[in-house]
Amino acid sequence: LSGCGSFWARVRENERAFAVEKARNQAKRGQCVEALDALDRAEAVMAIDRFAIEAIQTRIRCYEKLGQTELKSAHRR
């Protein structure tokens, strides 16, 4: 059972990395709505651990681009 646990831990880590990478690329291309959706899905199904800071920073940039100043301020805190 421990072998399965470590396998699934690696799978989840790869999923987190992929989700944040996808959101990062979408945000850079100006696809902020899609990037926020990707982050929402990633955070809804997994703890995003070491990617949390980058995810918050991406959200702040996207909310700023979308004119969502209240959400931007909330994520800064």
N, C-alpha and C positions, 0 to 999 in steps of 0.2 A: 504493500500500500504506500510506503514512503516513496517508492519510485514514481508512482502515479502522481503523488502530490507534488513532487519537484517538477515533473513534466508539465503539469497544469499551471504551476507557478511561472514557468518559463513562457508558456503560451499566453498567459495573462499579461506578463511583462511585455511581450512582443506586441500584443494588442494595444496596450497603453502607448507604446512608442509609436506605433502606426497611426493611432488616433490623433496624437498630438502633432505628429509630422504632417498629417493631412490637414489639420486645422491651421497649422502654421503656413502651409503653402496656400491654402485658400485665402487666408487673411492677407498675405503678401500680394495676391492677385486681385484684392479688393472684393472678394466674395465673402463678405463678413457674415451675412445671414447663414450661409452654408457652414462657415467656420464655427459659428456659435452653435449650430445644430450638431456638428460633429463633436464639439466639446460636451454638449449636453448629453449626447448618447454615451460618450466615453465615461463621463462622471456618473451617469445613472446606473451603469452596469458594473463599475469597478472603482476601487479606490485608486486614484491616479498618482498617489505617492510623490515620487521625486519630480513628476511633471506638473505638480500643482502650481508652482510659481510661474512657470511659462504659460500655463493655461490661464491663470489670472491676468497676466500681462497681455495675452492675446485678446482676452475679453475686454480689457480696458481700451485697447487700441480700436477694436471693432465698435464698441459702444460709442467711442468718440467720433469715429467716421460716420456712424449712423445717427448721430445727434442725440443719443440717449444719455444725457448728462447725469441724470439721477442714478442710473445703473452704473455708469462709469465711476461716480463718486462712491457708491456703495462698495464696489469691488476694490477701490483704492484703500478703503479702511480695512 
